[in-house]
Amino acid sequence: MTYVSHCDSLTMNFTVVSPNREDISRLSVSNGTFTTEASDVKLLYHETKGRNFVVRTTAQLSYQDIKKLYTSATPVVFTFTDTAGRTNTATYSTGDWNKEKAVFEKIFYTINI
């Protein structure tokens, strides 16, 4: 993720490996009690990897929304929808979430100094 100060948003680049070559058209991030929707979801590139496709995508998210999600004790769930309407989710294991959350809390602190 990249913080963009002039618009108080984050640019998030992410990769989805899938047997389908469809672009990602929608991204939402949730912690069970709060959900935010990404805007400006765009394809960066496709590439073939074995029998699957690597779909690299970029999206814009509200900094305040991500801050709210990443300070929660509950791991976030990413929900991806492709242009064919198929939906998939990804999340963190508890251990990975605790590590990731600690990193983000330091980043949030630095941004707010």
URCOR-V812862 format. One record per backbone hydrogen bond with DSSP energy under -0.5 kcal/mol. CO is the residue of the C=O (numbers start at 0). NH is the residue of the N-H. E is the energy in kcal/mol with one decimal. If there is no record, write none. Layout:
{{CO/NH/E} {CO/NH/E}}
This chain:
{{1/10/-2.9} {2/4/-0.6} {3/6/-0.8} {3/7/-0.5} {3/8/-1.8} {4/7/-0.8} {7/62/-1.8} {8/3/-3.3} {9/11/-0.6} {9/60/-2.6} {10/1/-2.3} {10/12/-0.6} {11/58/-1.6} {13/56/-3.0} {15/17/-0.6} {15/54/-3.0} {17/52/-3.8} {22/24/-0.5} {22/82/-2.1} {25/80/-2.4} {26/37/-2.9} {27/78/-2.9} {28/35/-2.7} {29/76/-3.0} {33/30/-2.0} {35/28/-2.5} {38/59/-3.0} {41/57/-2.8} {44/55/-2.8} {46/53/-3.7} {48/51/-2.1} {51/48/-2.9} {52/17/-2.6} {52/54/-0.6} {53/46/-1.6} {53/55/-0.6} {54/15/-2.2} {55/43/-3.3} {55/44/-1.6} {56/13/-2.7} {57/41/-2.9} {58/11/-3.0} {59/38/-2.8} {60/9/-3.2} {61/65/-2.3} {62/66/-2.7} {63/67/-2.0} {64/68/-2.1} {65/69/-3.0} {66/70/-0.7} {68/71/-1.1} {75/91/-0.7} {76/29/-2.1} {77/79/-0.5} {77/89/-2.0} {78/27/-2.1} {79/87/-2.4} {80/24/-2.9} {80/25/-1.7} {81/84/-2.1} {85/81/-2.5} {87/79/-3.0} {89/77/-3.2} {92/96/-2.8} {93/97/-2.3} {94/98/-1.7} {95/99/-2.9} {96/100/-3.1} {97/101/-1.7} {98/102/-1.9} {99/103/-2.5} {100/104/-2.4} {101/105/-1.5} {102/106/-1.9} {103/107/-3.1} {104/108/-2.0} {105/109/-2.2} {106/110/-2.4} {107/111/-2.0} {109/112/-0.9}}
